[in-house]
Amino acid sequence: MADLQDDIPTPSEVGADGGLPDDPFAQGPASLERAHTLLAAHPVADGYSGLPWALRHLSWYDLELGEAAIDTDVPRMREGHVGALFWSLHLPEGSGGDRATAATLEQLDQARSVIEAHSEGLRLVSTAGQVIDARNRGRVAVVLGPAHATALDGSLGILRVLRTLGLRVLTLAGTAWAGERGLTRFGEEVVRELNRLGVLADVSGASAATAERALALSRTPVLCTRSAARALRPHPANLPDAMLAALGAARGLCMVPLTAEQTGPTIQDVADHLDHVRDVAGPECVGLSGTYDSGAVHPRDLADTSRYPHLIAELLRRGWSETELSLLTWGNVQRVLRSADFTARAAQHRREASHAKIAELDPPGPCRP
C-alpha cells in the first residue's frame, strides 16, 4: 500500500490559486479523514492517563455515556480512536512514605472496580495478546501502570503481589535504591525481578544514572512514559539527545506527553517533539502519552482524548509515512509488551523468584553506592 502522504491533494486541500493553502498548518477535512482512516486500522495506545485518581473526586460518573467533568470517557476515546490506555497509579504530592503501598493498592482496587462497572467499553488486560483481543471485541484495553516505586516499600514480595493484581509498569525514581546516584544492588535486583515478572521499567523522572543503568541491565525494553525532547524545550522531565539515542539503541520507548508545559502550547509544538524523537531515537522508539486527567494543561486542539486525529493529521501533513504512524500509535507499544511477555516466560523457567532483602543488598554505611 502506498504511504498515505503520497495521496494527491483533494480540492479541499488546494488554495484559491491552485496551490496549497496559505496557512502552513492547515489540516483541512481531507487530512482529518485520512487520519481517521489510519487510526481505524492502527488505534492509539495512550501511555499515561490519570483517570483513576480523577474519578476519586466525582460522586457519580458514567464513562460509557460520557462525563464532561473529566478528559476521558468511552465516547471520546472512540472518537479519538484510543484502543489501549495505560492507567497511572502514581500518587499525588505528599502521599508517599508509609501510605504509598496502601494508596497504590487502593487505586488498583478502584481501577478494577471502574473497569468492571464499564465492561461494555473497557477491558482490563495483562498481556499483549489480551490487548489485541480487547480491540477485536470493541473494548478499550486498560493496562494498569505506571505505579511509583515507593509502593514496593523495599519489598520484592510486594512487587509480585502488585503484578498478580495486574500491574504492568513501575516507575524507577525517588527511592533510596533508584536515586541520583543510580541503582543500588537492591535496585538492580528490582529490575531483574521486573523482567522475570513481565513488568516494564519506566524511567520517567529518574536520574540520568538510574536511567542509564536500567537501560544497560534490563532484558526488556525500557519505557519513558512522560518525556519529550529537552533540545526543544528545557523541561527537567524531558530527555537530552544523548539519552534519546541510548533509549533508541536499547529499543526502548519514549512516549511524548501532550502537555503544554513539556512540549509547548500548540499542536505544532507537539509534532516538533515527535519529529525530533523520531529522528534521534528512531521511528520504532516513539509513542504517545495523552497525560489526560493528570491535572496538566494541554496544547490547543488537544484538550481531551477525542483529539488524536488532529495530531495525526498534522503529522501526515509533515510527511510521516503510514508505517511510521502505525508504529507511533500502536505498533511500538505492542512490540514492547510482547517483548516483556516473552522474556518473562523464558525467565520464569530459568530463575526463581527473588527474595533478596534491601537490608542485605544495601547495608547502611560508606560501602553503599
C-alpha positions in Angstrom: 0.0 0.0 0.0 1.3 3.4 -0.9 2.0 5.8 2.0 -0.9 8.0 2.9 1.1 11.2 2.4 1.6 10.3 -1.2 -2.1 10.9 -2.0 -2.9 13.6 -4.5 -4.3 16.7 -2.7 -8.1 17.0 -3.0 -9.8 20.2 -3.9 -10.5 21.0 -0.3 -6.7 21.0 0.3 -6.0 23.3 -2.6 -5.9 27.1 -2.3 -7.8 29.6 -4.5 -4.7 30.0 -6.7 -4.4 26.2 -7.3 -1.6 25.8 -4.8 -1.6 24.6 -1.2 -3.4 26.6 1.5 -1.7 29.8 2.7 -1.8 28.5 6.3 1.2 26.1 6.5 -0.5 24.3 9.4 -3.9 23.9 7.8 -5.1 20.4 8.1 -8.4 20.5 6.3 -11.2 17.9 6.2 -9.3 15.7 3.8 -6.3 15.4 6.2 -8.6 14.6 9.1 -10.3 12.0 7.0 -7.0 10.4 6.2 -6.1 10.5 9.9 -9.4 8.8 10.9 -8.8 6.1 8.3 -5.3 5.4 9.6 -6.4 5.3 13.2 -9.2 3.0 12.4 -6.6 0.4 11.5 -3.9 1.5 14.0 -5.6 3.0 17.1 -3.8 4.9 19.8 -2.1 3.1 22.7 -2.0 6.0 25.2 0.9 5.7 27.6 -0.4 7.7 30.5 -3.8 8.5 31.9 -4.6 10.0 35.4 -8.2 8.8 35.2 -8.2 6.6 38.3 -7.3 9.4 40.6 -9.5 11.9 38.8 -12.5 9.7 39.4 -12.0 9.7 43.1 -13.3 13.3 43.2 -16.5 12.5 41.4 -19.5 11.4 43.4 -21.1 9.8 40.3 -20.0 9.2 36.8 -20.8 7.0 33.8 -17.8 6.6 31.4 -19.9 4.8 28.8 -22.5 7.5 28.5 -19.9 10.3 28.7 -18.6 12.5 31.5 -17.9 16.2 31.0 -16.1 16.7 34.3 -13.0 14.7 33.0 -10.9 14.4 29.9 -11.6 10.7 29.2 -14.7 8.7 28.6 -15.7 5.9 26.2 -17.4 8.1 23.6 -14.4 10.4 23.3 -12.0 7.6 23.3 -13.9 6.0 20.4 -14.0 9.4 18.6 -10.2 9.7 19.1 -9.6 6.0 18.2 -8.0 5.1 21.5 -7.5 1.4 21.6 -5.5 1.0 24.7 -4.8 3.2 27.8 -2.2 2.9 30.5 -3.9 4.0 33.8 -1.4 5.7 36.1 -1.3 4.6 39.7 1.0 7.4 40.7 0.4 9.1 43.9 -0.3 12.8 44.4 2.3 15.0 46.1 2.6 14.3 49.8 1.2 10.7 49.5 4.5 8.8 49.9 6.0 7.3 53.0 4.1 4.8 55.0 0.9 5.3 52.9 2.5 4.6 49.5 1.7 0.9 49.4 -1.8 1.2 50.7 -2.6 4.1 48.4 -1.4 2.2 45.4 -3.4 -0.9 46.4 -6.5 1.4 46.8 -6.0 2.8 43.3 -5.6 -0.7 41.9 -8.8 -1.7 43.6 -10.7 1.3 42.3 -9.4 0.8 38.8 -10.6 -2.8 38.7 -14.0 -1.7 40.0 -14.3 1.1 37.4 -13.4 -1.4 34.6 -15.9 -4.0 35.9 -18.6 -1.3 36.1 -18.0 -0.3 32.4 -17.5 -3.7 30.9 -19.2 -2.7 27.6 -16.5 -0.2 26.9 -13.4 -1.2 28.9 -11.5 -4.4 29.5 -8.6 -5.0 31.9 -5.7 -6.6 30.2 -2.4 -8.1 31.3 -0.7 -9.2 28.1 -0.1 -8.1 24.6 -2.4 -10.8 23.3 -5.2 -9.6 25.6 -4.8 -6.1 24.2 -5.4 -7.4 20.7 -8.4 -9.5 21.9 -9.9 -6.4 23.7 -9.6 -4.4 20.5 -11.2 -7.2 18.4 -14.1 -7.2 20.8 -14.6 -3.5 20.6 -13.3 -2.6 24.0 -10.6 -0.2 25.1 -7.8 -2.2 26.7 -6.8 -0.9 30.1 -3.2 -1.5 31.2 -2.5 -0.9 34.9 0.5 1.3 35.5 2.8 3.0 35.9 2.9 2.8 39.6 5.6 4.6 41.7 8.5 2.5 43.1 7.8 3.8 46.6 4.8 1.4 46.5 7.2 -1.5 46.9 8.3 -0.3 50.3 11.6 -2.1 49.7 10.0 -5.5 49.2 10.1 -7.7 46.1 7.2 -9.7 47.6 5.0 -6.6 47.3 6.1 -6.2 43.6 4.9 -9.8 43.0 1.6 -9.1 44.6 1.1 -5.9 42.5 1.9 -7.9 39.4 -0.7 -10.5 40.4 -3.2 -7.7 40.7 -2.4 -6.6 37.1 0.4 -4.1 37.4 2.5 -3.8 34.1 4.6 -0.7 34.6 6.7 0.6 37.5 8.5 4.0 37.6 12.0 3.8 38.9 12.6 7.1 40.7 12.5 8.8 44.0 13.6 5.9 46.2 16.8 5.1 48.2 17.6 2.4 45.7 16.8 4.4 42.5 18.1 7.9 43.1 20.5 10.5 41.8 23.5 8.1 42.1 21.7 5.4 40.1 20.5 1.9 41.0 21.9 0.3 44.1 22.4 -3.5 44.3 18.8 -3.8 45.5 17.6 -1.6 42.7 19.4 -3.9 40.2 17.6 -6.8 41.7 14.3 -5.0 41.3 15.0 -4.6 37.6 15.8 -8.3 37.3 12.6 -9.2 39.0 10.6 -6.8 36.8 12.0 -8.7 33.8 11.1 -12.1 35.3 7.5 -10.9 36.0 6.9 -9.0 32.8 6.6 -5.6 34.4 8.1 -2.8 32.3 10.5 -0.4 33.9 9.6 3.3 33.4 12.5 5.8 33.8 10.4 9.0 33.6 11.7 11.5 36.1 14.6 9.2 37.0 18.2 10.5 37.3 20.5 10.0 34.3 22.5 7.4 36.3 19.3 5.4 37.1 18.1 5.5 33.5 21.4 4.5 32.1 21.8 1.6 34.4 18.2 0.4 33.8 18.8 0.5 30.1 22.0 -1.5 30.4 20.6 -4.1 32.8 17.0 -4.7 31.6 16.5 -7.5 29.2 13.2 -6.0 28.1 12.7 -2.6 26.5 12.6 0.3 29.0 9.8 2.9 28.8 9.9 6.7 29.4 6.2 7.3 29.7 6.2 11.1 30.0 9.3 12.7 28.3 9.7 14.9 25.3 12.9 16.4 23.8 15.0 18.7 26.0 16.7 20.1 22.9 13.4 21.7 22.0 12.1 22.6 25.5 14.4 22.5 28.6 11.9 20.9 30.9 13.7 18.8 33.6 11.5 15.8 32.7 12.4 15.9 29.1 15.3 13.9 27.7 18.6 15.2 26.2 19.5 13.8 22.8 22.2 11.5 24.3 19.6 9.8 26.4 17.1 9.6 23.5 19.8 8.0 21.4 20.6 5.5 24.2 16.9 4.7 24.5 16.7 4.1 20.8 19.8 1.9 20.8 18.2 -0.2 23.5 14.9 -0.4 21.6 13.1 1.4 24.4 10.2 3.7 24.0 9.9 7.4 24.6 6.2 8.3 25.0 5.8 12.1 24.3 3.3 13.8 26.7 0.6 16.0 25.3 1.2 18.8 27.8 1.8 22.5 27.2 4.5 22.5 30.0 6.7 19.9 28.4 6.0 20.2 24.7 4.5 23.7 24.2 1.1 25.4 23.7 0.2 24.2 20.2 -0.3 21.0 18.3 2.6 22.0 16.1 4.9 22.1 19.1 3.9 18.5 20.0 4.6 17.5 16.4 8.0 19.1 16.6 8.9 17.0 19.6 7.6 13.8 17.9 9.7 14.7 14.8 12.8 15.2 17.0 12.4 12.0 19.0 11.8 10.0 15.8 14.9 11.5 14.2 17.2 10.9 17.2 15.8 7.6 18.7 14.2 6.2 15.6 10.6 5.6 14.5 10.4 2.3 16.5 11.1 4.2 19.7 8.5 6.9 19.8 5.0 6.8 21.3 2.2 8.9 22.7 1.1 9.8 26.3 -2.0 11.9 26.5 -1.5 12.6 30.2 -5.2 13.4 30.3 -6.9 13.7 33.7 -3.5 14.3 35.3 -4.0 18.0 36.1 -1.8 19.0 33.2 -2.7 21.8 30.8 -2.9 20.5 27.2 -1.9 22.2 23.9 -4.6 23.9 21.9 -6.7 21.4 19.8 -5.6 18.5 22.1 -7.9 19.1 25.0 -9.1 15.6 25.5 -8.9 12.0 24.2 -11.1 12.7 21.2 -8.4 14.9 19.6 -5.8 12.4 18.5 -6.9 12.6 14.8 -5.9 16.2 14.7 -2.4 15.4 15.8 -2.1 12.5 13.3 -3.4 14.9 10.5 -0.6 17.3 11.4 2.0 14.5 11.2 0.6 13.4 7.9 1.0 17.0 6.6 4.6 16.8 7.7 5.3 13.7 5.7 5.2 10.9 8.2 4.6 7.6 6.5 1.8 5.2 7.2 4.3 2.7 8.6 5.8 5.4 10.9 2.4 6.5 12.2 1.2 2.9 12.8 4.3 2.4 15.0 3.8 5.6 16.8 0.1 5.0 17.7 0.0 1.2 18.2 2.9 -0.9 16.9 5.6 0.3 19.3 3.6 -0.3 22.4 2.6 -3.8 21.2 6.3 -4.6 20.5 7.3 -3.6 24.0 4.5 -5.6 25.7 5.2 -8.7 23.5 8.9 -8.5 24.4 8.2 -8.3 28.1 5.7 -11.2 27.9 8.3 -13.4 26.0 11.2 -12.5 28.3 9.1 -13.2 31.4 8.0 -16.7 30.2 11.6 -17.6 29.4 13.0 -16.1 32.7 10.5 -17.9 34.8 11.9 -21.3 33.6 15.4 -20.3 34.5 15.1 -18.1 37.5 13.3 -18.5 40.8 11.5 -15.6 42.4 14.0 -13.3 44.2 13.6 -13.0 48.0 16.5 -10.6 48.4 16.2 -8.1 51.2 17.1 -4.4 50.8 18.9 -4.5 54.2 21.1 -7.3 52.9 22.0 -5.9 49.5 22.1 -2.2 50.5 23.6 -2.2 54.1 23.9 1.3 55.5 27.4 2.8 55.5 30.1 4.1 53.2 30.1 0.9 51.0 26.6 1.8 49.7 26.7 3.3 46.2 
